[in-house]
């Protein structure tokens, strides 16, 4: 997701999105650990960057999203 799209979301929606991404990251990391070939190896990087982007936006906006 782009930062512009993330800024439009409410605090609850952002928290839900972060939880979804973290669960997906756990699944992908488990696949890597078991040696399974991923369909899209760049997906891990994309998810990690999206989580970082969300955290940055939350930091910028302050207590609104907490």
Backbone as XML, in Angstrom:
<?xml version="1.0"?>
<chain id="A" units="angstrom">
  <residue number="1" name="UNK">
    <atom name="N" x="0.829" y="-1.186" z="0.000"/>
    <atom name="CA" x="0.000" y="0.000" z="0.000"/>
    <atom name="C" x="0.873" y="1.248" z="0.000"/>
  </residue>
  <residue number="2" name="UNK">
    <atom name="N" x="0.353" y="2.258" z="-0.628"/>
    <atom name="CA" x="1.072" y="3.518" z="-0.661"/>
    <atom name="C" x="0.771" y="4.323" z="0.597"/>
  </residue>
  <residue number="3" name="UNK">
    <atom name="N" x="1.667" y="5.224" z="0.932"/>
    <atom name="CA" x="1.530" y="6.034" z="2.140"/>
    <atom name="C" x="0.265" y="6.883" z="2.086"/>
  </residue>
  <residue number="4" name="UNK">
    <atom name="N" x="-0.084" y="7.361" z="0.907"/>
    <atom name="CA" x="-1.278" y="8.191" z="0.753"/>
    <atom name="C" x="-2.529" y="7.394" z="1.139"/>
  </residue>
  <residue number="5" name="UNK">
    <atom name="N" x="-2.589" y="6.135" z="0.727"/>
    <atom name="CA" x="-3.722" y="5.273" z="1.054"/>
    <atom name="C" x="-3.765" y="4.982" z="2.552"/>
  </residue>
  <residue number="6" name="UNK">
    <atom name="N" x="-2.609" y="4.780" z="3.157"/>
    <atom name="CA" x="-2.535" y="4.468" z="4.579"/>
    <atom name="C" x="-2.962" y="5.648" z="5.443"/>
  </residue>
  <residue number="7" name="UNK">
    <atom name="N" x="-2.656" y="6.848" z="5.009"/>
    <atom name="CA" x="-3.009" y="8.032" z="5.786"/>
    <atom name="C" x="-4.523" y="8.252" z="5.837"/>
  </residue>
  <residue number="8" name="UNK">
    <atom name="N" x="-5.246" y="7.714" z="4.849"/>
    <atom name="CA" x="-6.692" y="7.861" z="4.802"/>
    <atom name="C" x="-7.404" y="6.909" z="5.770"/>
  </residue>
  <residue number="9" name="UNK">
    <atom name="N" x="-6.717" y="5.858" z="6.215"/>
    <atom name="CA" x="-7.337" y="4.872" z="7.093"/>
    <atom name="C" x="-7.468" y="5.396" z="8.516"/>
  </residue>
  <residue number="10" name="UNK">
    <atom name="N" x="-8.469" y="4.869" z="9.220"/>
    <atom name="CA" x="-8.638" y="5.244" z="10.627"/>
    <atom name="C" x="-7.656" y="4.450" z="11.484"/>
  </residue>
  <residue number="11" name="UNK">
    <atom name="N" x="-7.571" y="4.787" z="12.754"/>
    <atom name="CA" x="-6.643" y="4.128" z="13.667"/>
    <atom name="C" x="-6.909" y="2.636" z="13.783"/>
  </residue>
  <residue number="12" name="UNK">
    <atom name="N" x="-8.186" y="2.249" z="13.876"/>
    <atom name="CA" x="-8.538" y="0.825" z="13.999"/>
    <atom name="C" x="-8.192" y="0.072" z="12.730"/>
  </residue>
  <residue number="13" name="UNK">
    <atom name="N" x="-8.439" y="0.694" z="11.577"/>
    <atom name="CA" x="-8.130" y="0.055" z="10.308"/>
    <atom name="C" x="-6.624" y="-0.156" z="10.147"/>
  </residue>
  <residue number="14" name="UNK">
    <atom name="N" x="-5.857" y="0.818" z="10.595"/>
    <atom name="CA" x="-4.398" y="0.701" z="10.514"/>
    <atom name="C" x="-3.908" y="-0.439" z="11.403"/>
  </residue>
  <residue number="15" name="UNK">
    <atom name="N" x="-4.476" y="-0.544" z="12.600"/>
    <atom name="CA" x="-4.081" y="-1.628" z="13.505"/>
    <atom name="C" x="-4.441" y="-2.993" z="12.925"/>
  </residue>
  <residue number="16" name="UNK">
    <atom name="N" x="-5.614" y="-3.094" z="12.299"/>
    <atom name="CA" x="-6.022" y="-4.349" z="11.648"/>
    <atom name="C" x="-5.055" y="-4.701" z="10.522"/>
  </residue>
  <residue number="17" name="UNK">
    <atom name="N" x="-4.710" y="-3.708" z="9.734"/>
    <atom name="CA" x="-3.817" y="-3.920" z="8.588"/>
    <atom name="C" x="-2.447" y="-4.408" z="9.061"/>
  </residue>
  <residue number="18" name="UNK">
    <atom name="N" x="-1.942" y="-3.821" z="10.133"/>
    <atom name="CA" x="-0.636" y="-4.231" z="10.664"/>
    <atom name="C" x="-0.699" y="-5.680" z="11.144"/>
  </residue>
  <residue number="19" name="UNK">
    <atom name="N" x="-1.782" y="-6.063" z="11.802"/>
    <atom name="CA" x="-1.929" y="-7.438" z="12.291"/>
    <atom name="C" x="-1.988" y="-8.421" z="11.129"/>
  </residue>
  <residue number="20" name="UNK">
    <atom name="N" x="-2.735" y="-8.066" z="10.074"/>
    <atom name="CA" x="-2.821" y="-8.925" z="8.889"/>
    <atom name="C" x="-1.446" y="-9.120" z="8.266"/>
  </residue>
  <residue number="21" name="UNK">
    <atom name="N" x="-0.711" y="-8.036" z="8.125"/>
    <atom name="CA" x="0.611" y="-8.112" z="7.509"/>
    <atom name="C" x="1.575" y="-8.936" z="8.353"/>
  </residue>
  <residue number="22" name="UNK">
    <atom name="N" x="1.500" y="-8.788" z="9.668"/>
    <atom name="CA" x="2.382" y="-9.553" z="10.541"/>
    <atom name="C" x="2.082" y="-11.047" z="10.456"/>
  </residue>
  <residue number="23" name="UNK">
    <atom name="N" x="0.792" y="-11.406" z="10.392"/>
    <atom name="CA" x="0.425" y="-12.819" z="10.256"/>
    <atom name="C" x="0.920" y="-13.384" z="8.925"/>
  </residue>
  <residue number="24" name="UNK">
    <atom name="N" x="0.771" y="-12.599" z="7.869"/>
    <atom name="CA" x="1.240" y="-13.042" z="6.558"/>
    <atom name="C" x="2.761" y="-13.201" z="6.568"/>
  </residue>
  <residue number="25" name="UNK">
    <atom name="N" x="3.456" y="-12.295" z="7.245"/>
    <atom name="CA" x="4.908" y="-12.372" z="7.347"/>
    <atom name="C" x="5.330" y="-13.634" z="8.089"/>
  </residue>
  <residue number="26" name="UNK">
    <atom name="N" x="4.611" y="-13.976" z="9.147"/>
    <atom name="CA" x="4.918" y="-15.191" z="9.910"/>
    <atom name="C" x="4.765" y="-16.419" z="9.020"/>
  </residue>
  <residue number="27" name="UNK">
    <atom name="N" x="3.692" y="-16.460" z="8.237"/>
    <atom name="CA" x="3.457" y="-17.597" z="7.338"/>
    <atom name="C" x="4.577" y="-17.735" z="6.316"/>
  </residue>
  <residue number="28" name="UNK">
    <atom name="N" x="4.962" y="-16.605" z="5.720"/>
    <atom name="CA" x="6.017" y="-16.640" z="4.705"/>
    <atom name="C" x="7.358" y="-17.046" z="5.311"/>
  </residue>
  <residue number="29" name="UNK">
    <atom name="N" x="7.667" y="-16.531" z="6.491"/>
    <atom name="CA" x="8.923" y="-16.896" z="7.143"/>
    <atom name="C" x="8.934" y="-18.371" z="7.517"/>
  </residue>
  <residue number="30" name="UNK">
    <atom name="N" x="7.781" y="-18.931" z="7.875"/>
    <atom name="CA" x="7.699" y="-20.355" z="8.180"/>
    <atom name="C" x="7.960" y="-21.184" z="6.929"/>
  </residue>
  <residue number="31" name="UNK">
    <atom name="N" x="7.449" y="-20.724" z="5.796"/>
    <atom name="CA" x="7.694" y="-21.426" z="4.538"/>
    <atom name="C" x="9.174" y="-21.410" z="4.187"/>
  </residue>
  <residue number="32" name="UNK">
    <atom name="N" x="9.804" y="-20.281" z="4.400"/>
    <atom name="CA" x="11.244" y="-20.171" z="4.112"/>
    <atom name="C" x="12.024" y="-21.105" z="5.032"/>
  </residue>
  <residue number="33" name="UNK">
    <atom name="N" x="11.630" y="-21.152" z="6.302"/>
    <atom name="CA" x="12.342" y="-21.977" z="7.282"/>
    <atom name="C" x="12.221" y="-23.461" z="6.961"/>
  </residue>
  <residue number="34" name="UNK">
    <atom name="N" x="11.083" y="-23.875" z="6.400"/>
    <atom name="CA" x="10.903" y="-25.291" z="6.069"/>
    <atom name="C" x="11.493" y="-25.637" z="4.713"/>
  </residue>
  <residue number="35" name="UNK">
    <atom name="N" x="11.943" y="-24.641" z="3.984"/>
    <atom name="CA" x="12.592" y="-24.890" z="2.707"/>
    <atom name="C" x="11.640" y="-24.888" z="1.524"/>
  </residue>
  <residue number="36" name="UNK">
    <atom name="N" x="10.406" y="-24.474" z="1.733"/>
    <atom name="CA" x="9.424" y="-24.408" z="0.662"/>
    <atom name="C" x="9.743" y="-23.239" z="-0.254"/>
  </residue>
  <residue number="37" name="UNK">
    <atom name="N" x="9.597" y="-23.468" z="-1.543"/>
    <atom name="CA" x="9.847" y="-22.419" z="-2.519"/>
    <atom name="C" x="8.667" y="-21.442" z="-2.519"/>
  </residue>
  <residue number="38" name="UNK">
    <atom name="N" x="8.949" y="-20.162" z="-2.377"/>
    <atom name="CA" x="7.896" y="-19.147" z="-2.381"/>
    <atom name="C" x="7.490" y="-18.817" z="-3.817"/>
  </residue>
  <residue number="39" name="UNK">
    <atom name="N" x="6.204" y="-18.471" z="-3.985"/>
    <atom name="CA" x="5.732" y="-18.066" z="-5.308"/>
    <atom name="C" x="6.338" y="-16.729" z="-5.699"/>
  </residue>
  <residue number="40" name="UNK">
    <atom name="N" x="6.430" y="-15.826" z="-4.704"/>
    <atom name="CA" x="6.974" y="-14.499" z="-4.948"/>
    <atom name="C" x="7.951" y="-14.150" z="-3.829"/>
  </residue>
  <residue number="41" name="UNK">
    <atom name="N" x="9.238" y="-14.377" z="-4.033"/>
    <atom name="CA" x="10.224" y="-14.129" z="-2.978"/>
    <atom name="C" x="10.302" y="-12.659" z="-2.554"/>
  </residue>
  <residue number="42" name="UNK">
    <atom name="N" x="9.933" y="-11.742" z="-3.415"/>
    <atom name="CA" x="9.974" y="-10.328" z="-3.082"/>
    <atom name="C" x="8.841" y="-9.893" z="-2.171"/>
  </residue>
  <residue number="43" name="UNK">
    <atom name="N" x="7.892" y="-10.783" z="-1.947"/>
    <atom name="CA" x="6.734" y="-10.452" z="-1.129"/>
    <atom name="C" x="7.138" y="-10.173" z="0.318"/>
  </residue>
  <residue number="44" name="UNK">
    <atom name="N" x="8.107" y="-10.895" z="0.831"/>
    <atom name="CA" x="8.571" y="-10.675" z="2.206"/>
    <atom name="C" x="9.098" y="-9.256" z="2.353"/>
  </residue>
  <residue number="45" name="UNK">
    <atom name="N" x="9.886" y="-8.839" z="1.409"/>
    <atom name="CA" x="10.455" y="-7.495" z="1.435"/>
    <atom name="C" x="9.358" y="-6.430" z="1.366"/>
  </residue>
  <residue number="46" name="UNK">
    <atom name="N" x="8.368" y="-6.649" z="0.507"/>
    <atom name="CA" x="7.267" y="-5.710" z="0.357"/>
    <atom name="C" x="6.468" y="-5.582" z="1.646"/>
  </residue>
  <residue number="47" name="UNK">
    <atom name="N" x="6.183" y="-6.705" z="2.286"/>
    <atom name="CA" x="5.419" y="-6.693" z="3.534"/>
    <atom name="C" x="6.201" y="-5.984" z="4.625"/>
  </residue>
  <residue number="48" name="UNK">
    <atom name="N" x="7.488" y="-6.288" z="4.716"/>
    <atom name="CA" x="8.317" y="-5.666" z="5.741"/>
    <atom name="C" x="8.353" y="-4.145" z="5.565"/>
  </residue>
  <residue number="49" name="UNK">
    <atom name="N" x="8.456" y="-3.698" z="4.321"/>
    <atom name="CA" x="8.481" y="-2.262" z="4.048"/>
    <atom name="C" x="7.127" y="-1.607" z="4.332"/>
  </residue>
  <residue number="50" name="UNK">
    <atom name="N" x="6.041" y="-2.317" z="4.048"/>
    <atom name="CA" x="4.717" y="-1.766" z="4.327"/>
    <atom name="C" x="4.504" y="-1.603" z="5.821"/>
  </residue>
  <residue number="51" name="UNK">
    <atom name="N" x="4.948" y="-2.586" z="6.602"/>
    <atom name="CA" x="4.846" y="-2.485" z="8.057"/>
    <atom name="C" x="5.649" y="-1.284" z="8.551"/>
  </residue>
  <residue number="52" name="UNK">
    <atom name="N" x="6.840" y="-1.104" z="8.021"/>
    <atom name="CA" x="7.672" y="0.039" z="8.417"/>
    <atom name="C" x="7.004" y="1.351" z="8.023"/>
  </residue>
  <residue number="53" name="UNK">
    <atom name="N" x="6.375" y="1.375" z="6.861"/>
    <atom name="CA" x="5.690" y="2.576" z="6.387"/>
    <atom name="C" x="4.533" y="2.927" z="7.320"/>
  </residue>
  <residue number="54" name="UNK">
    <atom name="N" x="3.775" y="1.907" z="7.736"/>
    <atom name="CA" x="2.655" y="2.132" z="8.654"/>
    <atom name="C" x="3.164" y="2.670" z="9.985"/>
  </residue>
  <residue number="55" name="UNK">
    <atom name="N" x="4.227" y="2.072" z="10.498"/>
    <atom name="CA" x="4.783" y="2.534" z="11.776"/>
    <atom name="C" x="5.276" y="3.979" z="11.683"/>
  </residue>
  <residue number="56" name="UNK">
    <atom name="N" x="5.843" y="4.342" z="10.566"/>
    <atom name="CA" x="6.309" y="5.716" z="10.365"/>
    <atom name="C" x="5.135" y="6.689" z="10.358"/>
  </residue>
  <residue number="57" name="UNK">
    <atom name="N" x="4.066" y="6.324" z="9.675"/>
    <atom name="CA" x="2.887" y="7.187" z="9.620"/>
    <atom name="C" x="2.273" y="7.333" z="11.005"/>
  </residue>
  <residue number="58" name="UNK">
    <atom name="N" x="2.208" y="6.232" z="11.748"/>
    <atom name="CA" x="1.675" y="6.303" z="13.112"/>
    <atom name="C" x="2.531" y="7.235" z="13.967"/>
  </residue>
  <residue number="59" name="UNK">
    <atom name="N" x="3.835" y="7.174" z="13.799"/>
    <atom name="CA" x="4.766" y="8.012" z="14.551"/>
    <atom name="C" x="4.574" y="9.486" z="14.193"/>
  </residue>
  <residue number="60" name="UNK">
    <atom name="N" x="4.374" y="9.761" z="12.904"/>
    <atom name="CA" x="4.196" y="11.137" z="12.452"/>
    <atom name="C" x="2.919" y="11.753" z="13.009"/>
  </residue>
  <residue number="61" name="UNK">
    <atom name="N" x="1.847" y="10.965" z="13.018"/>
    <atom name="CA" x="0.547" y="11.500" z="13.410"/>
    <atom name="C" x="0.338" y="11.504" z="14.909"/>
  </residue>
  <residue number="62" name="UNK">
    <atom name="N" x="1.177" y="10.836" z="15.645"/>
    <atom name="CA" x="1.115" y="10.887" z="17.096"/>
    <atom name="C" x="0.015" y="10.044" z="17.706"/>
  </residue>
  <residue number="63" name="UNK">
    <atom name="N" x="-0.568" y="10.515" z="18.809"/>
    <atom name="CA" x="-1.499" y="9.707" z="19.591"/>
    <atom name="C" x="-2.839" y="9.434" z="18.898"/>
  </residue>
  <residue number="64" name="UNK">
    <atom name="N" x="-3.062" y="9.982" z="17.730"/>
    <atom name="CA" x="-4.322" y="9.759" z="17.024"/>
    <atom name="C" x="-4.576" y="8.273" z="16.767"/>
  </residue>
  <residue number="65" name="UNK">
    <atom name="N" x="-3.529" y="7.512" z="16.476"/>
    <atom name="CA" x="-3.677" y="6.108" z="16.106"/>
    <atom name="C" x="-3.410" y="5.140" z="17.248"/>
  </residue>
  <residue number="66" name="UNK">
    <atom name="N" x="-3.305" y="5.611" z="18.432"/>
    <atom name="CA" x="-2.999" y="4.688" z="19.525"/>
    <atom name="C" x="-4.213" y="4.348" z="20.326"/>
  </residue>
</chain>
